[in-house]
Each structure stands twice: as structure tokens, then as C-alpha cells.
Amino acid sequence: MKTQKSTYSVLFVLLVLFTTLSCSKKVSEADLEADKAAIKQVLSQYEVAAKGGDFDLWISLWADDGVRMPPGAPTREGNVQITEEMKPAFEQFTTDIKITSVEEVRVFGDIGLTRCSFNLSVTPKEGGDKIILEPDGKALTIYERQSDGTWKIAYDCFNSNIAPITE
């Protein structure tokens, strides 16, 4: 009798588990590839906006509560802080950023990430020499699917592949 109860209990648990898994949202390969393409498009628009000096486009790529984590500088949380940091840079410099490679794009439901390499330089708009800020950088960027289905930057963390110069 005890063995029969155990068997029924195991069967019941398996039935509940199977039903739960069967009812969970399944993402097709086509949907996954579409999400990856949409995320790569955000990354591409980031480059276009920065190169074109289009701050409004650039900031529109960020979630309202996005977090920007630049090297050697404080973390900026939310569009207000990110705007305070970055709008003057867009106004004062012409940016040349090049995404040199996208090593990885992953999607986990409503969260996505890219891992990429880039180089970055700026030239003062009032004249002056080009300033190479990052000749060999890398970034890990996390995206969130918005309620309208679009993807926006939630976290952006980046740094250099080149060791600091010491004296």
C-alpha cells in the first residue's frame, strides 16, 4: 500500500511538472533570431547616433532607468544622470566610434546582452587634435524588452583591453 501511494505521488508530481512545462512560453528559433537581430540593431543605432552627434537618438536607446558604468568615472543611473554626463560631450565633441566586432548576442526571455569590441576617439568641435579615448575597448551591454516589444539598453559597462600606463 505504501509503495502504491509513493508511485501515485511520483506520478502526480510528474504530471504537474509536465503540465507546467508544456504550458510555459516556448520561444521559437525564428523569434530568438528576431530578438537577436533587434538587439544588434540597437547596438548599430548606438554607433550611428554617436558618430552623427545625434544625442536625442542616442538617449532614446536607453531604458528610463538605464545604468551607464564607464571606466574611471562614477556610475550614472537613469536618463537624467546619463544626460547630464553625456549631452555636453555630444555638444563639445565629434565622436568617432567603431564597433569592430560583436562577439556574442544572447537572449534570455525579456533580457538580452551583447559582448562587443570597439574603438573610440573624439575631436573638439571648436578645433584641436583628435583624442583617442579607447583604441581597443570592450563592452558588455544588457538590454531589456520594453512593454511595446522594443529593446533598450538597461546596463552598459565597458573598459579597455590595454593595461594602464605606469611610470
FIDREN-776689 format. One line per field, with one value per residue: z, y, x negated of N, C-alpha, C in turn; residue number from 1. Coordinates in steps of 0.2 Angstrom, whole numbers, plus 2048, in hexadecimal, padded with zeros to 3 digits. Layout:
REM residues N
nup	(Z | ...)
nnorth	(Y | ...)
neast	(X | ...)
caup	(Z | ...)
canorth	(Y | ...)
caeast	(X | ...)
cup	(Z | ...)
cnorth	(Y | ...)
ceast	(X | ...)
k	(NUM | ...)
//
This chain:
REM residues 167
nup	(800 | 804 | 7FA | 7EF | 7F2 | 7F1 | 7E4 | 7DE | 7E3 | 7DD | 7CF | 7CF | 7D2 | 7C7 | 7BD | 7C0 | 7BE | 7B0 | 7AB | 7AE | 7A8 | 79B | 799 | 79A | 793 | 783 | 779 | 769 | 75D | 752 | 759 | 762 | 75B | 754 | 760 | 763 | 758 | 759 | 764 | 760 | 757 | 75F | 765 | 759 | 756 | 761 | 75E | 752 | 756 | 760 | 757 | 74E | 756 | 75C | 769 | 76E | 768 | 76C | 77B | 77B | 779 | 785 | 794 | 79F | 7AC | 7AA | 7AC | 7AC | 7AC | 7AB | 7A9 | 7B6 | 7BB | 7C3 | 7C5 | 7BC | 7BE | 7B7 | 7AB | 7AD | 7B4 | 7AB | 7A0 | 7A5 | 7A6 | 799 | 78F | 78E | 789 | 77C | 777 | 777 | 770 | 762 | 75E | 75B | 75A | 759 | 757 | 758 | 758 | 75B | 767 | 76E | 770 | 77A | 77F | 78C | 78F | 794 | 795 | 78E | 787 | 782 | 77D | 778 | 76E | 76C | 766 | 76A | 768 | 769 | 763 | 767 | 764 | 763 | 75D | 75C | 760 | 75D | 769 | 770 | 778 | 77B | 775 | 774 | 779 | 783 | 786 | 790 | 78F | 795 | 791 | 791 | 78E | 789 | 78E | 782 | 77A | 774 | 775 | 782 | 789 | 798 | 7A1 | 79F | 79E | 79D | 798 | 796 | 78C | 78D | 797 | 7A5 | 7A5 | 7AD | 7B8)
nnorth	(7FA | 806 | 808 | 809 | 815 | 81E | 81C | 822 | 82F | 833 | 832 | 83B | 847 | 847 | 849 | 856 | 85D | 85B | 860 | 86E | 871 | 86F | 879 | 884 | 893 | 891 | 895 | 897 | 893 | 89C | 8A7 | 8AA | 8AD | 8B8 | 8C1 | 8C1 | 8C8 | 8D4 | 8D9 | 8DA | 8E4 | 8EF | 8F1 | 8F5 | 901 | 908 | 90A | 912 | 91D | 923 | 925 | 92E | 939 | 93A | 93C | 93B | 92F | 926 | 926 | 922 | 914 | 90F | 907 | 90E | 90D | 90A | 905 | 90B | 907 | 90D | 90B | 910 | 91B | 921 | 916 | 919 | 91B | 919 | 923 | 931 | 933 | 92D | 935 | 941 | 93F | 93B | 943 | 950 | 94B | 947 | 953 | 95A | 952 | 949 | 939 | 92A | 91A | 909 | 8FA | 8EC | 8DE | 8D2 | 8C8 | 8C0 | 8BC | 8BB | 8B4 | 8B4 | 8B1 | 8BF | 8C6 | 8CB | 8CA | 8D2 | 8CF | 8D7 | 8DF | 8EE | 8FE | 90F | 920 | 932 | 942 | 953 | 95F | 96C | 96D | 965 | 958 | 946 | 93B | 92D | 922 | 915 | 909 | 8FB | 8F4 | 8EB | 8E6 | 8E2 | 8E0 | 8E2 | 8DE | 8E3 | 8DC | 8E7 | 8EC | 8EF | 8E6 | 8E9 | 8EA | 8F0 | 8F9 | 8F3 | 8F1 | 8F7 | 8F3 | 8F6 | 8F4 | 8F4 | 8EB | 8ED | 8EE | 8FA | 907 | 908 | 910)
neast	(7FC | 7F6 | 7EC | 7F4 | 7FB | 7EF | 7EC | 7F7 | 7F6 | 7E9 | 7ED | 7F7 | 7EF | 7E7 | 7F0 | 7F5 | 7EA | 7E7 | 7F2 | 7F1 | 7E4 | 7E8 | 7F1 | 7EA | 7E3 | 7DC | 7CF | 7CC | 7C0 | 7BF | 7C5 | 7BB | 7B0 | 7B5 | 7B6 | 7A8 | 7A4 | 7AA | 7A5 | 797 | 799 | 79C | 790 | 789 | 790 | 78C | 77E | 780 | 787 | 77E | 773 | 779 | 77C | 788 | 791 | 79E | 7A3 | 799 | 79B | 7A8 | 7A7 | 7A5 | 7AC | 7B7 | 7B3 | 7A6 | 794 | 784 | 774 | 765 | 753 | 748 | 750 | 75F | 76E | 77C | 78D | 79C | 7A6 | 7A5 | 798 | 790 | 792 | 78D | 780 | 77C | 781 | 77A | 76E | 772 | 775 | 769 | 760 | 75B | 75F | 756 | 75A | 758 | 75F | 756 | 757 | 764 | 765 | 76E | 77F | 78D | 79C | 7A8 | 7B7 | 7BF | 7B3 | 7A4 | 793 | 784 | 773 | 765 | 758 | 74F | 74A | 745 | 746 | 744 | 747 | 744 | 751 | 74F | 743 | 733 | 728 | 72B | 731 | 72D | 736 | 739 | 730 | 732 | 73E | 74B | 75B | 769 | 77A | 78A | 79A | 7AC | 7BC | 7C9 | 7D9 | 7E0 | 7DA | 7CE | 7BC | 7B1 | 7A2 | 79D | 793 | 782 | 772 | 761 | 74F | 73D | 732 | 725 | 718 | 716 | 70B | 6FC | 6F0)
caup	(800 | 804 | 7F4 | 7EA | 7F3 | 7EF | 7DD | 7DC | 7E4 | 7D8 | 7C9 | 7D0 | 7D1 | 7C0 | 7B9 | 7C1 | 7BB | 7A9 | 7A9 | 7AF | 7A3 | 794 | 798 | 79A | 78D | 77F | 774 | 763 | 75A | 74E | 75D | 766 | 756 | 754 | 765 | 762 | 752 | 75B | 769 | 75C | 754 | 764 | 765 | 753 | 757 | 766 | 75A | 74D | 75A | 762 | 751 | 74B | 75B | 75D | 770 | 76F | 766 | 771 | 781 | 77A | 779 | 78C | 798 | 7A4 | 7B2 | 7A8 | 7B1 | 7A8 | 7B0 | 7A8 | 7AD | 7B9 | 7BC | 7C7 | 7C2 | 7BB | 7BF | 7B5 | 7A5 | 7B0 | 7B6 | 7A5 | 79C | 7A8 | 7A5 | 792 | 78A | 78D | 785 | 775 | 775 | 777 | 76D | 75C | 761 | 756 | 75D | 754 | 75A | 753 | 758 | 760 | 769 | 771 | 771 | 77D | 782 | 792 | 790 | 793 | 796 | 789 | 788 | 77C | 77F | 772 | 76E | 769 | 767 | 76B | 768 | 769 | 761 | 769 | 75E | 762 | 75A | 760 | 75E | 75E | 770 | 770 | 77F | 77C | 76E | 774 | 77F | 783 | 789 | 792 | 78F | 796 | 78E | 794 | 789 | 78C | 78D | 77B | 776 | 772 | 77A | 784 | 78D | 79F | 7A4 | 79B | 7A2 | 798 | 79A | 791 | 78B | 78D | 79F | 7A7 | 7A4 | 7B4 | 7B7)
canorth	(800 | 80C | 808 | 80B | 81C | 821 | 81C | 827 | 835 | 834 | 833 | 842 | 84C | 847 | 84C | 85D | 860 | 85A | 865 | 874 | 872 | 86F | 87F | 88A | 896 | 88E | 89A | 894 | 895 | 8A2 | 8AD | 8AB | 8B0 | 8BF | 8C4 | 8C3 | 8CD | 8DA | 8DC | 8DD | 8EB | 8F4 | 8F2 | 8F8 | 908 | 90B | 90D | 917 | 923 | 926 | 928 | 934 | 93E | 93A | 93B | 939 | 928 | 922 | 925 | 91E | 90D | 90D | 906 | 914 | 90C | 907 | 906 | 90C | 905 | 90E | 90A | 916 | 920 | 91E | 913 | 91D | 917 | 91C | 927 | 937 | 933 | 92B | 93B | 946 | 93D | 93A | 949 | 955 | 948 | 947 | 95A | 95D | 94E | 945 | 933 | 925 | 914 | 904 | 8F3 | 8E8 | 8D8 | 8D0 | 8C1 | 8BB | 8BF | 8B5 | 8B6 | 8B0 | 8B4 | 8C7 | 8C9 | 8CA | 8CD | 8D1 | 8CF | 8DA | 8E3 | 8F5 | 903 | 915 | 926 | 938 | 948 | 959 | 962 | 973 | 96C | 962 | 951 | 940 | 938 | 925 | 920 | 90E | 905 | 8F4 | 8F3 | 8E6 | 8E8 | 8DD | 8E4 | 8DE | 8E2 | 8E0 | 8DD | 8EC | 8EA | 8EF | 8E1 | 8EC | 8E9 | 8F6 | 8F7 | 8F3 | 8F2 | 8F7 | 8F3 | 8F5 | 8F6 | 8F4 | 8E5 | 8EF | 8F0 | 901 | 909 | 90A | 913)
caeast	(800 | 7F2 | 7E9 | 7F9 | 7FB | 7E9 | 7EC | 7FC | 7F3 | 7E4 | 7F0 | 7FA | 7EA | 7E5 | 7F6 | 7F5 | 7E4 | 7E8 | 7F7 | 7EE | 7E0 | 7EC | 7F5 | 7E5 | 7E2 | 7D7 | 7CC | 7CA | 7B9 | 7C0 | 7C6 | 7B5 | 7AC | 7B8 | 7B4 | 7A1 | 7A3 | 7AD | 79F | 792 | 79C | 79C | 789 | 787 | 792 | 787 | 778 | 782 | 789 | 778 | 76F | 77D | 77D | 78F | 792 | 7A5 | 7A3 | 795 | 79F | 7AE | 7A5 | 7A4 | 7B1 | 7B8 | 7AF | 79F | 78E | 77E | 76E | 75F | 74D | 745 | 755 | 765 | 773 | 782 | 793 | 7A2 | 7A5 | 7A3 | 791 | 78C | 792 | 789 | 779 | 77A | 784 | 775 | 769 | 775 | 775 | 762 | 75B | 75D | 75D | 755 | 75A | 758 | 760 | 752 | 75A | 769 | 763 | 773 | 786 | 791 | 7A3 | 7AB | 7BD | 7BF | 7AD | 79F | 78C | 77F | 76C | 763 | 752 | 750 | 745 | 749 | 742 | 748 | 744 | 748 | 755 | 74C | 73C | 72E | 726 | 72F | 72F | 72E | 738 | 739 | 72E | 733 | 743 | 750 | 761 | 76E | 780 | 790 | 7A0 | 7B2 | 7C2 | 7CE | 7E0 | 7E2 | 7D6 | 7C7 | 7B6 | 7AD | 79D | 79F | 78C | 77C | 76B | 75B | 749 | 738 | 72E | 71F | 717 | 714 | 704 | 6F9 | 6E9)
cup	(800 | 7FE | 7EF | 7EB | 7F0 | 7E8 | 7DB | 7DD | 7DF | 7D1 | 7C9 | 7CF | 7CA | 7BB | 7BA | 7BD | 7B3 | 7A7 | 7A9 | 7AA | 79C | 793 | 799 | 793 | 789 | 77A | 76E | 761 | 756 | 753 | 761 | 761 | 754 | 759 | 765 | 75D | 755 | 760 | 765 | 759 | 759 | 765 | 75F | 754 | 75C | 762 | 755 | 751 | 75D | 75D | 74F | 750 | 75D | 764 | 771 | 76D | 76B | 778 | 781 | 77A | 780 | 78F | 79D | 7AA | 7B0 | 7AD | 7AC | 7AD | 7AC | 7AC | 7B0 | 7BA | 7C0 | 7C3 | 7C1 | 7BA | 7BC | 7AF | 7A8 | 7B1 | 7AF | 7A1 | 79F | 7A7 | 79D | 78D | 789 | 788 | 77D | 773 | 774 | 772 | 767 | 75E | 75B | 75A | 758 | 758 | 755 | 753 | 75D | 762 | 76B | 771 | 774 | 77F | 787 | 793 | 78F | 794 | 791 | 78B | 782 | 780 | 778 | 774 | 76A | 76A | 767 | 76B | 767 | 766 | 763 | 763 | 75D | 75F | 75F | 75E | 760 | 765 | 76F | 777 | 780 | 775 | 76E | 77A | 77E | 788 | 78B | 793 | 790 | 794 | 791 | 78F | 78D | 78B | 786 | 777 | 774 | 777 | 77B | 788 | 794 | 7A3 | 79F | 79F | 79D | 79B | 794 | 791 | 78C | 795 | 7A0 | 7A6 | 7AB | 7B3 | 7BD)
cnorth	(806 | 80D | 80B | 813 | 820 | 821 | 821 | 82E | 837 | 836 | 83A | 848 | 84D | 84A | 853 | 860 | 860 | 860 | 86C | 876 | 873 | 876 | 885 | 88D | 893 | 894 | 896 | 896 | 89B | 8A8 | 8AF | 8AF | 8B7 | 8C3 | 8C6 | 8C8 | 8D4 | 8DD | 8DE | 8E3 | 8F1 | 8F6 | 8F6 | 900 | 90C | 90E | 912 | 91D | 927 | 929 | 92E | 93A | 93F | 938 | 938 | 931 | 924 | 921 | 921 | 916 | 90A | 90C | 90C | 913 | 909 | 909 | 906 | 90B | 906 | 90D | 911 | 91C | 91D | 91B | 919 | 919 | 91B | 921 | 92E | 938 | 932 | 932 | 941 | 945 | 93D | 940 | 94E | 952 | 948 | 94E | 95D | 959 | 94B | 93E | 92E | 91E | 90F | 8FD | 8EF | 8E1 | 8D7 | 8C9 | 8BC | 8C0 | 8B9 | 8B8 | 8B1 | 8B3 | 8BB | 8CA | 8C7 | 8CD | 8CD | 8D2 | 8D1 | 8DD | 8E9 | 8F9 | 90A | 91B | 92C | 93E | 94E | 95D | 969 | 973 | 969 | 95B | 94C | 93D | 931 | 923 | 919 | 90A | 8FE | 8F2 | 8ED | 8E8 | 8E2 | 8E1 | 8E0 | 8E2 | 8DF | 8E2 | 8E2 | 8E9 | 8EA | 8EA | 8E3 | 8EA | 8EF | 8F4 | 8F8 | 8F5 | 8F2 | 8F8 | 8F1 | 8F7 | 8F4 | 8ED | 8E6 | 8F1 | 8F7 | 902 | 90B | 90C | 910)
ceast	(7FC | 7EE | 7EE | 7FA | 7F5 | 7E9 | 7F1 | 7F9 | 7EE | 7E8 | 7F4 | 7F5 | 7E8 | 7EA | 7F6 | 7EF | 7E4 | 7ED | 7F4 | 7E9 | 7E3 | 7EF | 7F0 | 7E4 | 7DB | 7D5 | 7CA | 7C3 | 7BA | 7C1 | 7BF | 7B0 | 7AE | 7B6 | 7AD | 7A0 | 7A5 | 7A8 | 799 | 793 | 79B | 794 | 786 | 78A | 78E | 781 | 77A | 784 | 782 | 773 | 772 | 77E | 784 | 791 | 799 | 7A6 | 79F | 799 | 7A5 | 7AD | 7A5 | 7AB | 7B1 | 7B3 | 7A8 | 799 | 788 | 778 | 767 | 759 | 74B | 74A | 75B | 76A | 779 | 788 | 799 | 7A1 | 7A2 | 79B | 78D | 78C | 78D | 781 | 777 | 77C | 77E | 76F | 76C | 774 | 76E | 75E | 75F | 75A | 75B | 755 | 75B | 759 | 75C | 754 | 75F | 768 | 769 | 77A | 78A | 797 | 7A6 | 7B2 | 7BD | 7B9 | 7A8 | 798 | 788 | 778 | 769 | 75C | 753 | 74A | 748 | 744 | 747 | 744 | 748 | 74B | 752 | 745 | 738 | 72D | 72B | 72C | 731 | 730 | 738 | 737 | 730 | 738 | 747 | 755 | 766 | 775 | 786 | 796 | 7A7 | 7B8 | 7C7 | 7D5 | 7E3 | 7DE | 7D0 | 7C2 | 7B3 | 7A8 | 79F | 798 | 787 | 776 | 766 | 755 | 744 | 735 | 727 | 71D | 715 | 70D | 701 | 6F2 | 6E5)
k	(1 | 2 | 3 | 4 | 5 | 6 | 7 | 8 | 9 | 10 | 11 | 12 | 13 | 14 | 15 | 16 | 17 | 18 | 19 | 20 | 21 | 22 | 23 | 24 | 25 | 26 | 27 | 28 | 29 | 30 | 31 | 32 | 33 | 34 | 35 | 36 | 37 | 38 | 39 | 40 | 41 | 42 | 43 | 44 | 45 | 46 | 47 | 48 | 49 | 50 | 51 | 52 | 53 | 54 | 55 | 56 | 57 | 58 | 59 | 60 | 61 | 62 | 63 | 64 | 65 | 66 | 67 | 68 | 69 | 70 | 71 | 72 | 73 | 74 | 75 | 76 | 77 | 78 | 79 | 80 | 81 | 82 | 83 | 84 | 85 | 86 | 87 | 88 | 89 | 90 | 91 | 92 | 93 | 94 | 95 | 96 | 97 | 98 | 99 | 100 | 101 | 102 | 103 | 104 | 105 | 106 | 107 | 108 | 109 | 110 | 111 | 112 | 113 | 114 | 115 | 116 | 117 | 118 | 119 | 120 | 121 | 122 | 123 | 124 | 125 | 126 | 127 | 128 | 129 | 130 | 131 | 132 | 133 | 134 | 135 | 136 | 137 | 138 | 139 | 140 | 141 | 142 | 143 | 144 | 145 | 146 | 147 | 148 | 149 | 150 | 151 | 152 | 153 | 154 | 155 | 156 | 157 | 158 | 159 | 160 | 161 | 162 | 163 | 164 | 165 | 166 | 167)
//
